[in-house]
């Protein structure tokens, strides 16, 4: 469709690969595992898991902010990546595994 619009309006599209924050975020999410999460305090992990299971995005974001501020910014970015895409099943699996120390 864009091709046809371009032909009719004599528009030339400029396509570029993006390797900025989206690519970095995808890499961080891919590297997130239960072992990385186990470095967080158990109480925080349990609260993250509860917020995820309840679908409480506001609480989840606040808890991830805590992770970012006081523990591990890379881990927080990966958690935000999953939370912002509402990948709660994946988050729950990771958090369940991390809570089993």
ZAZAZA-834514 format. One record per residue (C-alpha): residue number from 1; residue in one letter; x, y, z. Coordinates in nm, 2 decimals, padded with zeros to 4 digits. Layout:
BEGIN
<site NUM, A, <X, Y, Z>>
...
END
This chain:
BEGIN
<site 1, X, <00.00, 00.00, 00.00>>
<site 2, X, <00.28, 00.24, 00.09>>
<site 3, X, <00.44, 00.16, -00.24>>
<site 4, X, <00.13, 00.26, -00.43>>
<site 5, X, <00.09, 00.58, -00.23>>
<site 6, X, <00.45, 00.66, -00.30>>
<site 7, X, <00.39, 00.61, -00.68>>
<site 8, X, <00.08, 00.83, -00.69>>
<site 9, X, <00.22, 01.11, -00.48>>
<site 10, X, <00.58, 01.08, -00.61>>
<site 11, X, <00.71, 01.01, -00.27>>
<site 12, X, <01.04, 00.84, -00.21>>
<site 13, X, <01.07, 00.66, 00.13>>
<site 14, X, <01.39, 00.65, 00.32>>
<site 15, X, <01.43, 00.32, 00.51>>
<site 16, X, <01.69, 00.28, 00.78>>
<site 17, X, <01.78, 00.01, 01.01>>
<site 18, X, <01.74, 00.11, 01.38>>
<site 19, X, <01.99, -00.03, 01.62>>
<site 20, X, <01.92, 00.22, 01.90>>
<site 21, X, <01.74, 00.16, 02.22>>
<site 22, X, <01.49, -00.09, 02.07>>
<site 23, X, <01.77, -00.33, 01.97>>
<site 24, X, <01.94, -00.28, 02.30>>
<site 25, X, <01.61, -00.35, 02.49>>
<site 26, X, <01.55, -00.67, 02.28>>
<site 27, X, <01.90, -00.79, 02.38>>
<site 28, X, <01.84, -00.72, 02.75>>
<site 29, X, <01.51, -00.90, 02.75>>
<site 30, X, <01.67, -01.20, 02.57>>
<site 31, X, <01.94, -01.21, 02.84>>
<site 32, X, <01.70, -01.19, 03.13>>
<site 33, X, <01.69, -01.52, 03.32>>
<site 34, X, <01.60, -01.65, 03.66>>
<site 35, X, <01.96, -01.65, 03.77>>
<site 36, X, <01.99, -01.28, 03.70>>
<site 37, X, <01.66, -01.22, 03.90>>
<site 38, X, <01.79, -01.43, 04.19>>
<site 39, X, <02.03, -01.14, 04.27>>
<site 40, X, <01.73, -00.94, 04.38>>
<site 41, X, <01.60, -00.96, 04.73>>
<site 42, X, <01.34, -01.24, 04.77>>
<site 43, X, <01.08, -01.00, 04.91>>
<site 44, X, <01.11, -00.79, 04.60>>
<site 45, X, <01.08, -01.09, 04.37>>
<site 46, X, <00.77, -01.20, 04.55>>
<site 47, X, <00.61, -00.86, 04.52>>
<site 48, X, <00.70, -00.85, 04.15>>
<site 49, X, <00.55, -01.19, 04.10>>
<site 50, X, <00.23, -01.09, 04.29>>
<site 51, X, <00.19, -00.77, 04.08>>
<site 52, X, <00.24, -00.96, 03.76>>
<site 53, X, <-00.01, -01.23, 03.86>>
<site 54, X, <-00.27, -00.97, 03.95>>
<site 55, X, <-00.21, -00.78, 03.63>>
<site 56, X, <-00.14, -00.46, 03.83>>
<site 57, X, <00.07, -00.27, 03.58>>
<site 58, X, <00.10, 00.04, 03.81>>
<site 59, X, <00.24, -00.16, 04.10>>
<site 60, X, <00.46, -00.36, 03.87>>
<site 61, X, <00.61, -00.04, 03.72>>
<site 62, X, <00.67, 00.10, 04.07>>
<site 63, X, <00.85, -00.22, 04.17>>
<site 64, X, <01.06, -00.23, 03.86>>
<site 65, X, <01.15, 00.13, 03.93>>
<site 66, X, <01.28, 00.01, 04.27>>
<site 67, X, <01.49, -00.25, 04.09>>
<site 68, X, <01.63, 00.02, 03.86>>
<site 69, X, <01.71, 00.26, 04.14>>
<site 70, X, <01.87, 00.03, 04.39>>
<site 71, X, <01.97, -00.30, 04.23>>
<site 72, X, <02.03, -00.36, 03.86>>
<site 73, X, <01.94, -00.11, 03.58>>
<site 74, X, <01.99, -00.37, 03.31>>
<site 75, X, <01.75, -00.62, 03.48>>
<site 76, X, <01.50, -00.34, 03.53>>
<site 77, X, <01.51, -00.25, 03.16>>
<site 78, X, <01.45, -00.61, 03.06>>
<site 79, X, <01.16, -00.64, 03.31>>
<site 80, X, <01.01, -00.32, 03.17>>
<site 81, X, <01.04, -00.46, 02.82>>
<site 82, X, <00.83, -00.76, 02.92>>
<site 83, X, <00.59, -00.56, 03.13>>
<site 84, X, <00.53, -00.30, 02.86>>
<site 85, X, <00.45, -00.57, 02.61>>
<site 86, X, <00.22, -00.73, 02.87>>
<site 87, X, <00.43, -01.05, 02.85>>
<site 88, X, <00.29, -01.15, 03.19>>
<site 89, X, <00.32, -01.53, 03.13>>
<site 90, X, <00.69, -01.50, 03.05>>
<site 91, X, <00.74, -01.27, 03.35>>
<site 92, X, <00.55, -01.51, 03.58>>
<site 93, X, <00.76, -01.81, 03.47>>
<site 94, X, <01.08, -01.62, 03.52>>
<site 95, X, <00.98, -01.48, 03.86>>
<site 96, X, <00.84, -01.83, 03.98>>
<site 97, X, <01.18, -01.98, 03.89>>
<site 98, X, <01.37, -01.71, 04.05>>
<site 99, X, <01.17, -01.74, 04.37>>
<site 100, X, <01.27, -02.11, 04.40>>
<site 101, X, <01.62, -02.04, 04.53>>
END
